[in-house]
Amino acid sequence: MIATFTALLLAHVLADFVFQPDWMVARKGNVFILLLHAAIVLVFSTAALGGIWEVALVVATAHLAIDAIKAWALPRTFTAFAIDQSAHVATIAAAAYYWSGAFDAGLWAPWGDQALAPALILSGFIVTVFAGGFAVGLLTTRFQEEVPQDGLADAGRLIGRLERTLIFLLVFIEQPAGIGFLIAAKSILRFDTAAQGQKAGEYVIIGTLASFAWAMAAAYGTVALLEIAAAGP
């Protein structure tokens, strides 16, 4: 069950956060874009399970239905994002429960034990760094119009990814104290922005705390999953 869940989770985060460009996200209301994204989920899920396309098809169909509800019935907010991702993970967990032996029946079964930890770490890294960018962006969207955006194009996104990458690494090398130094360093570097006014300062604080909180939660969540997987059934 754990191997099947891990394989489907890795396929999901790759399809949703690495191989889903901004233009696709912006056009999710288009039925053809929805179908294209579902096809990508199907391909990655089938590949992750080692060719077990029947289970992958069920997961991809459920993914399509969840995304359609989100695109057509929910606003583009952090809450909708959280509901959407929770539904996807619940679907993956249900599929792993009902078809617990799917991964063991696939091509990668002989290497399952060796691949489990790297797959979980990669999934956790993607959730920490890339999914975190989506989450923080949605959380701060309503404040962006009130704060001057005069920095380099996409610099904020890159800074966020770098800081979440560092947090992920610090958690995994068991040096969480380094996160405090990272917060202090960013505070110093962002001092000029915060000094532009109360709104700019509050915007920086909200974005920074949200990014750090997401990264720490995702990183420690990954560590917990690794410990569960290591403990076995």
Secondary structure, 3 states (H helix, E strand, C coil): CHHHHHHHHHHHHHHHHHCCCHHHHHCCCCHHHHHHHHHHHHHHHHHHCCCCHHHHHHHHHHHHHHHHHHHHHCCCCHHHHHHHHHHHHHHHHHHHHHCCCCHHHCCCHHHHHHHHHHHHHHHHHHHHHHHHHHHHHHHHHHHHCCCCCCCCCCHHHHHHHHHHHHHHHHHHCCCCHHHHHHHHHHHHHCHHHHCCCHHHHHHHHHHHHHHHHHHHHHHHHHHHHHHHHHHCC
